[in-house]
């Protein structure tokens, strides 16, 4: 129950009692929680949909990568009140995501990937300007997470006109990199809205 995060009390509110059941917590552990219901974020396609076309706030975003455990992350997640600055709880760590940077990063990535094709005669087509973007970068740190691919670095050296796009991608925050991970990978996700769940009754 994450007692270290709770005040001492002999009482449990009705909201806590309703959402502390295992089946409810499992539905909430990878989701966008809105006043209208819950959108599941289990897949990269649903996460791509969320970052490109999020629902109207207020909402809370929880992404827990532990497939076995059900955790009380949802009530420790700040509520997003404006789509310009989204708060996400990823495996218990709170990140802020500036959506305008995510959208601009996608534009920069397309520009750089198109330009990089001229350098790739026999190489496999580059699908992302990054070596790797971890979906759970906070819980599994990787030395290559968020690093630009060698081809993009080479492009920067040979074509200075792309320095603005390269600098932009090279200075994104951890939250923005997590948000981009479904869309900038070898098999980019196809944005797809998940079904709205209005009841978690067993």
C-alpha angles and dihedrals in degrees: 000000000000091000091179089069095049133085116237110267142146091218136078118202120232093246091055092047092051095048099041094076115110096238091051095047091051090055091048098047095084107023153098107244113207134169088254096050144286130306113204117232099189095121135055088235091060092045091051088051091051096052094045099041111012121183121257113280148278098078142125125228120210124178116179115174096193105110096191106043130061113213137193095240097125097074091048093055118103113236116245111231099175129035089221090073116030123191116211132184109213113183092330097314119110118224131180119220123198101208095201087062091051091052093045090047090057089053092048091048092053091049092050095043091051091049093045091060088076089062097047107077100155099002125109111269111268112238099180134031088221129076089226139338112205118217088208100032094150097058096036108035114201126193091223097046109125094001117135117247117257089246091058092047089051090050090053092054095047099038113036091181087081095055094104093056092044093049090049093054092042092058103047120129124245092257093055091048091052090049091051095048097091092050103039104055137099091276105031116214121252107230110244128167114230121227116275111247112209100177135037096188112143 
